[in-house]
Amino acid sequence: MDSYLEQLQRAIAAATHGVSNEELTRYPEGCPNGAWCMAEILEHLYLTYTGTAKGLERCLEAGKPLASPISLKQRAQISLVIGMNYFPRGRKSPERARPKGMSPDKVMAEIGPQIATMRALLAECESRFGAATRVMDIPSSDRSPRGNGENFTGCTGGTM
């Protein structure tokens, strides 16, 4: 898991290195109405990582994985999104993961520590429940993180 989350942290750091708040909040020209600026994308990622951490904490508090059985449809969707790197256009983010106007400075300060929190909780889930165990459901995406981070970068880098 560490290598996936370390790659994620490096990718975010590289993408934002030397970028001003003005640049983070600028909307790219030619993007469709409703497209997010860089700061909103980072806030969305931060919110998904926060939600994942809360879900992992619930699993640990319950003392068991909370993932529901996976359907054939969900397996097909996972194969498309994770296996083939295809993310269908037009899908909306769950309301709880939509940007709410967090300041770019706050997002930049908190996203790294949130990834570290998620890393620690995933490691604890892996230790407690096993590396191949699906531990929780991820709202509206039909994907679940496993303790070992299998397929996790697709969940986090492309939203959950």
Residue, then its C-alpha position, 0 to 999 in steps of 0.5 A: m500500500d505504501s508504494y501506491l500512496e507514496q506515488l499518489q503523494r509524489a504525483i500531487a506534489a509534482a502537479t502542484h509544485g510552484v503553482s500559485n493560489e491564482e493558478l490553482t483557482r483558475y479555470p482552464e480555457g475551453c473546459p465545459n461549464g461545471a468543470w473544476c479548477m485545480a484547487e477544486i480537484l484537490e479539495h475533491l480528492y481531500l474529501t474522498y481521502t477523509g471519507t475513506a479514513k472515516g470508513l476505515e475507522r468504522c471498520l476498525e471500531a466494529g472489529k470487522p470488514l463492512a464491505s457488502p458482497i460484490s455483484l457481477k455488475q460491480r466486477a465489470q465496472i471495476s474491470l473497466v475503471i481499474g483494469m482498463n483505466y476507463f472512467p465514464r464521462g458525465r458521472k457526478s461526484p457524490e455530494r459529500a465529495r464535491p468541492k465546497g470552497m476550501s481555501p487552496d492553502k488549507v487543501m495544500a496543507e492538509i491533503g498530505p497528512q490526510i493521505a498519511t492518515m489513510r495509509a496508517l488506517l489501511a495498514e491497520c486494516e490489512s494487519r487486522f483483516g488480511a491483505a486480500t479482504r475488501v474492508m468497506d464500500i465506497p459510495s457511488s463508485d461500486r469499488s472497495p479498497r482492500g487492505n493491501g491497496e490492490n486497485f486503490t490508486g484507481c479509487t483515490g486518484g480517480t475519485m472514489 
